[in-house]
């Protein structure tokens, strides 16, 4: 037991039962795929040491959850918490103590850095806990997104789109060669994800961009998780677009998409987004999140998305903490570039 645990009465316990972990994550109003076990498994496949931590009080009641990814870089460790810390209703009143208990458990060394990325799962108690713990927020232009308010009804959303979008949707809906399907069968989902992987690789080559997303390490996790919504559009029986979203209690979030050149000509991309908006409303979600924008560096994607809405929202900062003030400042300066 750490000194902090003795002072607060809180304990930090490893969670070995994966189904129980996921049940606890999805029981929280702000639970997302980034706190769920599948994302941790993906990060472990990508080389991180992953620990799932439960913070409980003296009575054993759950106060908080944190899925921690640790990567070692020489003598330093980078500790990354994504989609959390998630606080329960009881934990919301003890955010400062929960964060303090987690930091004590991590036993940070002088060169270690903690990075918290709520990924839209922040709560007042958790943010106050980070502030009280000495975390510093860092944001960038790229940490913004566009949001569609689904509570106003899909017909209102459609009416407020730019005319070019409404015309493209009508064109695609009239095209008898196009078929649109949300996939539920695991085998079909795997096949669609494999089609996505091939199209995504071709897209990266065509557009000249790169990122660290590894579809091969994620395919089975996405295909077998019903909170990943997979949409496939075919033209004359051949896949021309696969779009993937992730679902939480209030948000339907655009995640990844890949398509052939035909998707631009036949307006499949517009139809896919419209299908997502309607599906999000059917699921009872409050918001359709367009998954991020970066107008200065990716104008084409921004111009496409702003035809639906110009309701811009911050995706929230990254929160940094280190025992060494210089380490945290240097990391903040690097991330803010």
MORA-V35203 format. One record per residue. N is the residue number from 1. RES is the residue in one small letter. PSI is psi in whole degrees, -180 to 180 (NA if undefined). OMEGA is omega in degrees with one decimal (* if undefined). D_LAST is the distance of its C-alpha to the last C-alpha in Angstrom with 2 decimals. Layout:
N&RES&PSI&OMEGA&D_LAST + N&RES&PSI&OMEGA&D_LAST
This chain:
1&x&131&178.3&39.73 + 2&x&165&176.9&36.99 + 3&x&-37&177.8&37.69 + 4&x&-41&178.7&35.39 + 5&x&-39&178.0&37.43 + 6&x&-38&-177.8&40.60 + 7&x&-42&-173.8&39.39 + 8&x&-20&-174.0&38.14 + 9&x&3&179.2&40.51 + 10&x&148&176.7&37.69 + 11&x&145&175.5&37.47 + 12&x&120&-173.8&34.74 + 13&x&137&173.6&36.41 + 14&x&144&-179.8&35.31 + 15&x&108&-179.0&36.11 + 16&x&-23&-177.3&38.04 + 17&x&100&-174.1&39.56 + 18&x&-47&177.4&37.07 + 19&x&-38&178.6&39.07 + 20&x&-36&176.6&39.41 + 21&x&-50&-179.0&35.67 + 22&x&-38&177.3&35.02 + 23&x&-41&179.5&37.82 + 24&x&-41&179.3&36.24 + 25&x&-49&-175.0&32.78 + 26&x&-10&173.6&34.33 + 27&x&-17&-179.5&36.63 + 28&x&142&-177.6&33.71 + 29&x&-29&-176.6&32.85 + 30&x&14&178.9&29.11 + 31&x&137&178.4&29.61 + 32&x&174&178.7&27.51 + 33&x&-24&-175.3&27.42 + 34&x&-20&173.7&24.44 + 35&x&-15&-177.1&26.79 + 36&x&164&-171.6&29.74 + 37&x&-33&-176.8&31.09 + 38&x&-41&179.1&30.38 + 39&x&-38&176.3&26.61 + 40&x&-40&177.1&27.20 + 41&x&-43&177.6&29.58 + 42&x&-46&-179.1&27.11 + 43&x&-35&176.3&24.51 + 44&x&-40&176.4&27.41 + 45&x&-25&179.8&28.32 + 46&x&8&171.4&24.83 + 47&x&0&179.4&25.35 + 48&x&149&167.4&24.44 + 49&x&120&-172.9&27.09 + 50&x&131&175.6&27.61 + 51&x&137&176.3&29.57 + 52&x&119&-171.0&30.77 + 53&x&134&175.9&31.57 + 54&x&133&174.8&33.94 + 55&x&122&-177.3&34.27 + 56&x&158&177.6&37.87 + 57&x&-173&-176.0&39.98 + 58&x&-28&179.5&43.36 + 59&x&-4&-177.7&45.14 + 60&x&5&179.5&43.01 + 61&x&139&-178.5&41.40 + 62&x&130&177.7&37.94 + 63&x&-34&-175.9&35.24 + 64&x&160&179.9&31.97 + 65&x&138&176.7&30.49 + 66&x&121&173.7&27.42 + 67&x&114&-169.3&26.72 + 68&x&128&175.1&24.87 + 69&x&126&-178.3&23.17 + 70&x&128&173.9&23.10 + 71&x&136&-178.5&21.71 + 72&x&131&176.5&22.69 + 73&x&94&-176.0&20.71 + 74&x&-129&-179.6&23.25 + 75&x&-3&-175.1&24.34 + 76&x&155&172.9&21.56 + 77&x&139&169.0&21.43 + 78&x&121&-178.2&18.67 + 79&x&117&-173.3&20.43 + 80&x&123&176.8&19.14 + 81&x&116&-175.9&21.10 + 82&x&139&-179.5&20.70 + 83&x&20&-177.8&22.90 + 84&x&-170&5.5&24.07 + 85&x&137&174.5&25.54 + 86&x&129&177.9&28.20 + 87&x&140&172.5&30.83 + 88&x&175&177.6&34.40 + 89&x&-41&178.6&36.31 + 90&x&-39&-179.8&37.78 + 91&x&-24&-178.9&34.51 + 92&x&-29&179.3&32.86 + 93&x&-5&-176.6&34.95 + 94&x&36&-176.4&33.85 + 95&x&-42&-179.4&30.08 + 96&x&-43&-179.8&29.63 + 97&x&-37&178.7&32.29 + 98&x&-47&179.4&30.90 + 99&x&-42&178.7&27.42 + 100&x&-42&179.3&29.24 + 101&x&-40&178.6&31.47 + 102&x&-44&179.4&28.68 + 103&x&-41&178.4&26.92 + 104&x&-41&-179.8&30.33 + 105&x&-36&-178.1&31.04 + 106&x&-21&176.4&27.86 + 107&x&61&-174.6&29.02 + 108&x&142&173.7&25.65 + 109&x&168&-172.8&25.75 + 110&x&-33&-176.4&23.99 + 111&x&1&-177.9&21.09 + 112&x&152&178.9&20.71 + 113&x&134&174.3&17.84 + 114&x&131&177.0&18.52 + 115&x&123&176.9&16.14 + 116&x&126&176.1&17.84 + 117&x&102&-176.5&17.05 + 118&x&-26&-177.4&20.00 + 119&x&47&178.2&19.53 + 120&x&18&179.5&21.55 + 121&x&14&-176.0&24.13 + 122&x&150&174.7&23.50 + 123&x&159&-180.0&26.62 + 124&x&-44&-178.9&27.37 + 125&x&-40&-179.6&28.87 + 126&x&-42&179.2&25.99 + 127&x&-43&177.4&23.39 + 128&x&-37&177.5&25.82 + 129&x&-42&178.0&26.28 + 130&x&-44&179.1&22.63 + 131&x&-45&179.6&22.55 + 132&x&-28&-179.6&25.81 + 133&x&-4&178.0&24.67 + 134&x&12&176.5&21.86 + 135&x&146&179.6&18.87 + 136&x&132&179.1&15.76 + 137&x&141&175.9&13.95 + 138&x&130&179.3&10.20 + 139&x&165&178.8&9.46 + 140&x&168&177.9&7.43 + 141&x&-33&-177.8&9.42 + 142&x&-12&-180.0&10.36 + 143&x&56&175.8&12.10 + 144&x&158&-179.1&15.03 + 145&x&174&171.7&18.38 + 146&x&139&-177.4&21.76 + 147&x&142&174.5&24.80 + 148&x&126&178.2&28.49 + 149&x&106&-176.9&30.99 + 150&x&-13&-177.8&33.68 + 151&x&-14&-178.1&36.05 + 152&x&-5&178.1&37.13 + 153&x&145&-175.6&38.65 + 154&x&-30&179.0&37.81 + 155&x&-36&175.7&40.11 + 156&x&-42&177.5&38.19 + 157&x&-46&-179.2&34.91 + 158&x&-43&-177.9&36.60 + 159&x&-29&-176.9&38.11 + 160&x&-3&174.6&34.81 + 161&x&157&172.7&33.09 + 162&x&152&-176.7&32.91 + 163&x&-36&-179.4&36.14 + 164&x&-33&178.6&34.58 + 165&x&-45&-180.0&33.66 + 166&x&-40&178.2&37.14 + 167&x&-42&-179.7&38.75 + 168&x&-40&179.0&36.75 + 169&x&-45&178.6&37.68 + 170&x&-41&179.1&41.32 + 171&x&-46&-178.6&41.34 + 172&x&-39&-179.0&40.08 + 173&x&-28&179.5&42.47 + 174&x&-11&-175.6&45.38 + 175&x&105&-177.2&44.62 + 176&x&-16&179.8&47.17 + 177&x&-15&-178.0&45.55 + 178&x&135&172.1&42.50 + 179&x&136&-177.7&42.72 + 180&x&126&-179.0&40.19 + 181&x&134&164.6&40.37 + 182&x&129&-171.2&38.61 + 183&x&130&178.0&39.38 + 184&x&-31&-177.9&40.89 + 185&x&128&-177.1&42.81 + 186&x&-40&-179.6&40.92 + 187&x&-41&178.3&42.20 + 188&x&-37&179.2&41.17 + 189&x&-41&176.9&37.71 + 190&x&-44&179.7&37.33 + 191&x&-41&178.8&38.59 + 192&x&-38&179.3&36.21 + 193&x&-36&176.7&33.25 + 194&x&-39&175.3&34.44 + 195&x&-41&175.9&34.65 + 196&x&-45&-177.8&31.12 + 197&x&-45&179.5&29.99 + 198&x&-44&-179.8&31.74 + 199&x&-36&-179.2&30.45 + 200&x&-42&177.8&26.84 + 201&x&-43&178.6&27.10 + 202&x&-38&179.1&28.66 + 203&x&-43&179.6&26.05 + 204&x&-39&177.5&23.18 + 205&x&-43&-177.4&25.30 + 206&x&-42&-175.9&26.21 + 207&x&-14&177.6&22.78 + 208&x&38&177.0&21.04 + 209&x&164&177.9&18.34 + 210&x&155&172.8&17.94 + 211&x&179&-175.7&16.99 + 212&x&13&177.9&18.45 + 213&x&131&-177.3&21.01 + 214&x&94&-177.5&24.46 + 215&x&-36&-178.0&27.19 + 216&x&-33&-180.0&29.99 + 217&x&-11&-173.6&28.99 + 218&x&-14&-166.9&28.77 + 219&x&-48&-177.1&31.76 + 220&x&-32&-179.9&34.47 + 221&x&-46&178.9&32.41 + 222&x&-43&-175.3&31.56 + 223&x&-30&-175.5&35.07 + 224&x&7&-179.5&36.80 + 225&x&113&-177.8&34.82 + 226&x&-13&176.8&36.23 + 227&x&-3&165.6&33.11 + 228&x&117&-180.0&31.49 + 229&x&122&-177.3&32.99 + 230&x&121&179.5&33.60 + 231&x&133&177.9&34.79 + 232&x&133&173.5&36.37 + 233&x&130&177.6&37.56 + 234&x&148&172.4&40.16 + 235&x&119&-176.0&41.75 + 236&x&39&175.6&45.33 + 237&x&-6&-178.6&44.76 + 238&x&132&178.9&41.73 + 239&x&131&175.4&38.27 + 240&x&-11&178.6&35.94 + 241&x&138&169.0&33.24 + 242&x&127&179.5&32.17 + 243&x&137&-175.0&29.91 + 244&x&134&175.8&28.98 + 245&x&165&170.3&28.21 + 246&x&149&-167.4&28.30 + 247&x&131&169.8&30.52 + 248&x&-173&-172.8&30.56 + 249&x&-40&-174.8&33.03 + 250&x&-13&-170.8&31.49 + 251&x&139&172.6&28.81 + 252&x&109&-167.3&29.15 + 253&x&122&174.0&25.75 + 254&x&133&-171.1&25.14 + 255&x&-66&-179.8&23.74 + 256&x&150&173.2&24.37 + 257&x&150&174.2&26.43 + 258&x&149&-175.9&27.88 + 259&x&168&171.8&30.65 + 260&x&175&177.0&32.75 + 261&x&-25&-178.7&32.99 + 262&x&-27&-175.8&35.94 + 263&x&-25&176.9&33.87 + 264&x&-41&-177.7&32.70 + 265&x&-36&-175.8&36.26 + 266&x&6&177.1&37.93 + 267&x&24&177.9&35.40 + 268&x&-34&-179.3&35.05 + 269&x&-41&178.1&31.36 + 270&x&-42&-179.6&32.41 + 271&x&-36&179.4&35.29 + 272&x&-45&179.3&33.18 + 273&x&-44&178.6&30.90 + 274&x&-39&177.1&34.05 + 275&x&-38&177.4&35.66 + 276&x&-43&-179.6&32.76 + 277&x&-45&178.9&33.01 + 278&x&-39&179.0&36.74 + 279&x&-41&177.5&36.43 + 280&x&-42&177.4&34.00 + 281&x&-41&178.8&36.57 + 282&x&-33&179.8&39.36 + 283&x&-6&-179.7&37.59 + 284&x&16&180.0&37.51 + 285&x&150&179.5&33.75 + 286&x&-31&-171.0&32.55 + 287&x&138&162.9&29.31 + 288&x&118&-178.8&28.24 + 289&x&124&-174.9&24.48 + 290&x&4&171.3&23.22 + 291&x&14&173.9&20.68 + 292&x&147&174.9&17.45 + 293&x&155&174.6&16.37 + 294&x&76&-171.4&13.52 + 295&x&-35&-176.6&15.49 + 296&x&-31&-174.1&13.21 + 297&x&-14&178.7&12.80 + 298&x&72&-173.0&16.06 + 299&x&-37&-176.9&18.52 + 300&x&-46&178.6&21.58 + 301&x&-42&178.9&20.97 + 302&x&-45&-179.8&20.10 + 303&x&-37&176.5&23.28 + 304&x&-50&-173.0&25.28 + 305&x&-36&-174.9&24.29 + 306&x&-9&173.2&24.63 + 307&x&-18&177.8&28.25 + 308&x&-45&-177.5&28.94 + 309&x&154&172.7&27.23 + 310&x&20&179.7&24.79 + 311&x&89&-175.4&24.66 + 312&x&144&179.1&20.93 + 313&x&147&175.1&19.95 + 314&x&139&174.0&17.00 + 315&x&2&179.1&16.70 + 316&x&155&-179.2&16.08 + 317&x&168&160.5&13.43 + 318&x&144&179.8&13.03 + 319&x&126&-174.2&15.29 + 320&x&143&176.2&15.00 + 321&x&137&172.6&18.07 + 322&x&151&175.7&19.31 + 323&x&-34&177.3&22.50 + 324&x&122&178.9&20.71 + 325&x&-35&-179.6&18.71 + 326&x&-39&178.1&16.93 + 327&x&-46&-179.4&15.94 + 328&x&-40&179.9&14.54 + 329&x&-42&179.8&12.68 + 330&x&-41&178.5&11.19 + 331&x&-41&178.9&10.25 + 332&x&-42&179.1&8.78 + 333&x&-40&180.0&6.59 + 334&x&-43&-177.9&5.61 + 335&x&-29&-176.9&5.51 + 336&x&-10&-178.6&3.81 + 337&x&NA&*&0.00
